[in-house]
Amino acid sequence: MNDNHSPSAWSTYSRTVFIASAAIALALIAYEHRVHVLGILPWLLILACPLMHLFMHHGHGGHSGHDHAGHAAGTIQQKTKETNDV
């Protein structure tokens, strides 16, 4: 027989069977180990607090090195200029 397509290591059937069995295996592993995962969640919440503190405070004065007082003065000057134009 002469096939027009190149032979593949993974046929459609083989790929479908592999994906289905991998999904079933992952579901069974997740079901069996849910107690371990749920036991770790409180510790992950405690760990998230210092990480959020480190990564989310970059916009406050003193950490970024910008002069926020100058930015505030610039907005005040802009507002007074807009009110004078009206």
N, C-alpha and C positions, 0 to 999 in steps of 0.2 A: 504494500500500500504506500501511496505517495501522499503525505500530508502537506498542505500548503503553509501551515504555521510551524514555528520552531517548537521543539519539545521543551516543556517547562518542568522544573523540579517540583513545583507546587501546582497541582491541578486545582480547578475550582472546588471540586469535592473535597480534596485533601485540606485545602485552606479553610473551608467551612467547618469541617470536622475539628480541625485544630483550634479555631476561634471558639467554637461551642464548648469544647472540653476545657479550654483555658478559662472561659467565663465561669463554667461550673466549678472548677478548681478554686478560682478566686473567691467565688461566693461562699464555698464551704470553708475556706481558710478564714474569711472575714467573719463568718458565723461562729466558728469555733474559738476565735481569738478576740471576740468582742469584749470580753471581760478585761483582758489585758489592755486593750486600746482605751476603754472607758476608765480604767484605773490610772492611766497616764494623763488624761485630760486636765485634771486639776493642776498638775505640775506644769503642763504646757501653758495654762493660764497665768500661773505665777511667773513663769519664764517670759511670757509676753510683756509683762509690765515694764521691766527694765529695758527691754528691746524697743518698746514703743517710746519710752522716755528718751532713748538715745537718738532714734531716727525721726521723731516727730517734733522735736524742739529746735530744729534748725532755723526756724523763722523768727524766733524771739530775739530781742536785743541782747548784745553781749556775746552771743554764740556765733553770729554770722559775720561780725566785723563791720557792719553797716551802721551809719549814724542815723538812727530812727528819728531823732529829734529834728534833724535837717529835713527828713522826708515829711514830717508833720508840718514843719514851718512852710515847706513848699506848697503843701495842699492848702494851708491857711491863706498864703499869699495869692494863690490861684483863685480861691473862693472870693477874696476881697476884690480882685481884679474883675471877676465876673459880675459882682454886684455893682461895681462902679460903671461897667459898660451898660447896664440896664437903665 
